[in-house]
Structures are given as C-alpha cells and as structure tokens.
Amino acid sequence: MVILLYFYSHYLFASGAAHIGAMYTAFLSVLVACGAPPVVSAIVLGIFSNLMGCLTHYGIGSAPPFFSQKYVPLQTWWTLGFILSVFYIVSFLGIGSVWWPMVGLM
C-alpha cells in the first residue's frame, strides 16, 4: 500500500525530482519501520521513481515537449499512463516478489 501511495502521489507533483526529493526518504523510512527488507524497499522505490514519469504529461522532463507539440492528446496520455502504471505494478511487485528471493534479495 505504501508503494502505491508513493507511485500515485506523483500526480500531485509537477516534477519527478521534486517528488523523489520530498518523498523517497520518508517512504523508505516508513517501509523499513514496518518491517520491509531495506534493500528491496530502496530498489522498489528507485524503480518506481523512474516508472512514474509516464503517468502525466508533466511527470518527467521529456514529456512537456512531446505534449506541447500535440503528439499525444491529454486524455490519451493520462489513460495510457494509468494502464501502464497497472502493468508496472503487477510486473514489479507480482513477478518481482517471486524473483527477488530467488536472487537473494529477500
């Protein structure tokens, strides 16, 4: 749940760097305090810090130029961003939770 809150709270930030700077350490501290493995928590937050850029037309530095040229309409961007976010979450938390113990991270 904490990971989902971290990921989707990006909708409230105008910059990836601002979001990561304001929330990464706090969310990592919460995850570790709740008993999550520290290394896995740091890796998951790091991965999701990169993937959340697809959510919005302002979510990452390269998005505004594409949006301003009208390559992708706003509704399409947000719809595809949400669909991709579900795919990312299922992939990294679903498959990752099986894979990480196999490689010794958990």
N, C-alpha and C positions, 0 to 999 in steps of 0.2 A: 504494500500500500504506500509506503514511504517513497519507493521508486516511482510509482505512478504520479504521486503528488509532485515530485521533483520534475518529472518529464513534462507533465501537462501544465505546470505553473509557468512554463516558458511562454505561454500565450500572454502572460501579463508583463513580459519584459520586451523592450524594444531592441535588445542586443543580447547576443549569446554570451559575450564577455561579461556583461552586467549580471546576467542570470547566474552564470557559473561563479563569478566573484562574490556574489551576495549569498548564494545558497549551497554551493558544493560542500564547504567545510561544515556548515550547520547540519546538513542532511547526512553527511558521513558520520558525524558525531552521534546523531540520533540512531543510525543503523548499528553502529558499534555498541552503543549503550543498550540497545535492545537485544544484543547477542549475535548479530550477524557477523560472519567472518570479515575481519578488516580488509584483507587483500581483495577478496571478491567484491566487497562493498565499494571499494575505491575503483576497481575495474569497471563495475557496472555503471557507477555514476559517471565515470570517464567516457564510456561508450555512449551512454545516453546523452551526455553533454554534446557530443558530436552529432548524434542522430536527430536531436530535437530541432535542428536547423531547418528541417523540411516542413515543419508544422505550419509556418506562416510565411507570408511574403516579406516580412521584415526580420525573420528569425536568424538569418546568417548574412554575412557581408555580401555574398554574391547574389542574394535573392532580390534586393531592390532594383538593380539594373535590369534584370530579366522582367520583373513585374512592371517597371516603368515603360518598357518597350511593348507591353501588352502581349508578350509571348504566351502567357497563361492568365486567363481570367481569374479574378479573386475567388469566386465561389469554387472554381475547379481546383485552385491551389489549396484552399482550406479542406476541401473534400478529399483530395488525394493525400494531403498531409495527414489527415486523420486515418485514412485507410493504411498508409504506410506506417504510421505510428503503431497501429494494432499489429501489423505484421512484425515490426521490430520487437515489440514487447513479447509477443508469442515466441519469436525466434530466440531472442537472447535469454529470456527468463525460462522459457519452456525447454528448449534444446540445451541451453547453457546449464541449467540445473542438473541435467543428466551428464553433460560433458565435463564440467568442472571437477567433479570428484574423480573422474577417470584420469585427468591430467594432474591431480594432486592439489588443486586449489581449495578444496573443501575437505 
